[in-house]
Amino acid sequence: MNSEWTDWRGKKTPTDRLGTPEWSTGFLTRWGMTSAGLAAPGAKRIEELRALRRIMRSVLQSGRRPTRSELAWLDARLARSPQRWVIGVSGSQLSPGIVPARPGWPAVIAALILSFGQLLSEADRSRIKKCANPDCSYLFFDVSTNHSRRWCFSNLCGNLTHVREFRNRSN
């Protein structure tokens, strides 16, 4: 959802990182998706990823359920990625899971959609927030005890906002 980066200092126009191979590789690696042999997404996949990002951001920012047409779009992408069930081993724990039958961008998109669906069904959606810095576009999950977190990163956006508020009061 945060693949479109807005300079939190308010100096630049948004940057869409979906088209950069370095970002794609870093994303796949960070979230444990196999990136070996998976080329950067082509133009068609980038548009599909942008559409998915628009749906996810719209639903989460507004606090609404996905519309029927959005659900149909998501379900169509899930249908394109055949999955198979496996029993995984992590230490002494066994856990059932789903893995793609064929690796590739359809499998990555399916994993993103399933993660989004899990977030919608299991998370306290009031904890999903947009950063209070008007120049920042990040969405984040508020893990604070009293649901009071306002910024994606307090050392960046929070500090910048406090400095701006202090300067406005001083003038």
N, C-alpha and C positions, 0 to 999 in steps of 0.2 A: 504494500500500500504506500510505502514511503519511497518508492523508486523515483518519483518525481521530486527532486530536491529544490527547495527554495532557500536562497541565502538568508539565513536567520538575522543577518545584520541589515537587510533591506536594500542591498546594493545591486542586485542582479535579477534578471528574469529567471523563472524556473528552468531547471535543467532536467531533462528526462534521461535517466541513466539506463533505461531498458535496452537501448541500442548499443551500449558500450560492452565489448567482449570482456573486459576486466571486471566490470560490475557483475555481469552474468555469472562468470566463473566464481567470483567471490561469494555471490549469493548461494549458488549451488553447493559450494564447499561448506559455507557456514551452516546451512540447514541440513547437511548430511545427505544431499542428493548427489548421485554419481555424476561428476562432470567429465570424466574421462571419455573421450570420443564424442562428446556432445558439443556440437558446434554452437557458436553464438546464434541466437534466434534470428531467422530471416525476417524480411519486411512483413510477411503475412502473420507470423507468430508474434512479432512486436505489436501489431495492431490488436491481435487477440489478447495479449497481455495487458495492453492499455485499456481495452474494454473491460477486462476483469478488474483492473485497478479502479476504473470509474464506478463499477457496480459496488465493489467492496467499500470504497470511500463514501459513496452516496448513502448506502445502507447504514454504515456505522456512524457517520456524522449526523445523520438525521434521526437515528435511533428507531428506524422503522424496519419492518420486515421486507424482504425482497418481493418485488412485484411478480405477478405470474409470468410476464415476459422475461424478467431477469432470471427467475427460476428455470424457465424453459431453456434459456441460453446456457446457464450453468449445467443443467442436466445433459444438454447436447454435447458439451465438452467432456463430461464424465463418461458418456457412452463411447467416446472415441478412444478411450484408453483402457484396454482390457487389463484387469487386475487378477491376481491369484492370492489365495489365503496361504499364510505360512505360520508356523509356530516358531517364534524367535527365542533365543537364549541370551540373557543379559546377566552375567554372574551366575547366581543360583536361581534366578527367576525365569519362568517361562511365560511368554505372552503371545497371544494371537495377533496377527497383523496382516496388512494387505501390502503387497509389493506389485509393481508394474510387471506385466508379462513381457512387455517390450519397452526398453528405456527410450527416452526421447522427450521432446517438448510436450507432446500430449500427456505424457505421464507426469511431467512437472506441473502442468496446468491442473491436472486432476488432483494432485497432491495439494496444491494451493487452494482449490475449491473445497476439498474435504476439510482442510484446516480451517477455512473460513466458516464452513458449516458447523464444525465443532465449536468454534468460538461463539457463533450465534446461539447454539443450543445449550452450551454449558457455562458460559461466562456471565458475570454480572455486567450487563452492557452499560450501566451507568458509570462504570470505571473506564470505559473507552472514551478518551478525550482528545480534542485537538489542542495543540500547544497554545497557550495564552498570548504568546508573542505574535502580534499581527503579521509580522514578516515571515513567520515560520509556518510550514504546512504539515508538519509531522503529526501523526496520530500516535497515541501511546496508551498503554494499559496502566492505570493508576493503581499501584500496589500499596499506597500509603494506608495506614490504619484507619484514618478518618476521612478518606476520599478527598483530601485537600490538595493533592498535587496539581499544579497548574502548568508546568513547563515540561517539555520533552527532556531537557537536560538543564538542571538548575544552575550548573556552572557556566552554561552558554546563554540560553534564552532567559533564564531567570535572572542572572547577573545583569545582562544587557537591559532587561526591563526595569530592574531596580535602579540602575544608573540613569536611565532615561527619566524615570519618575522623579528621582532626586534632583536632576538638572531642571526639570520643569517646575518643581517647587521652589528652587533657588532663584529662578528668574523673576 
